[in-house]
């Protein structure tokens, strides 16, 4: 009987030890799994931090590019507004990159003789009586003289045509000073050679510019409203 009791006690102790060993093994496995998960979580956190940092740099780069684009567009808008204002003020647009000339006012005129003129006197201004363009109102339809409204560099051009067998000589004049001349004459019967010339000159505000006849009296200008052989034009360059 005593042997049986001792055997039972030994069997119970063996079972209890085996269970303890099994529990220890399970705890160790769980601890190892948790450590692996923690290590994986740390790696994931580092990857997330690296990704956020990279995305932040990309976003900062995009923001810088967008700021540059906005600044460029703002400058273009300002430039368009300035050009629109220049057009509204009848000013010349800026055509030279290194120099802005939008503040220069627009001055231009063009007129022609709309009928034959006989018995023109010496040094008499040629009566370009029909005005095509007169921006700035510098040219007078009555005196046939251009009075410079703005000091600057101007270009003037004129044409004349004779209607008889004598030469017709004309000159461009600035305050009675001869600048350039032109000659019209017959090459043969009913074949006239038109005379013309052009000058680019500096003219001061208030100075007068016109085209006058040179030579003996009683010469004739040939022109009409259709062909307009005799014309006088000019404009402000800068």
Beta strands, then each sheet from edge to edge (+ up, - down):
strand 1: 108-112
strand 2: 117-120
strand 3: 130-135
strand 4: 146-147
strand 5: 152-160
strand 6: 168-174
strand 7: 177-188
strand 8: 191-193
strand 9: 195-203
strand 10: 208-214
strand 11: 219-221
strand 12: 231-236
sheet 1: 3+ 1- 12+ 5- 9+
sheet 2: 2+ 11-
sheet 3: 4+ 10- 6+ 7- 8+
end
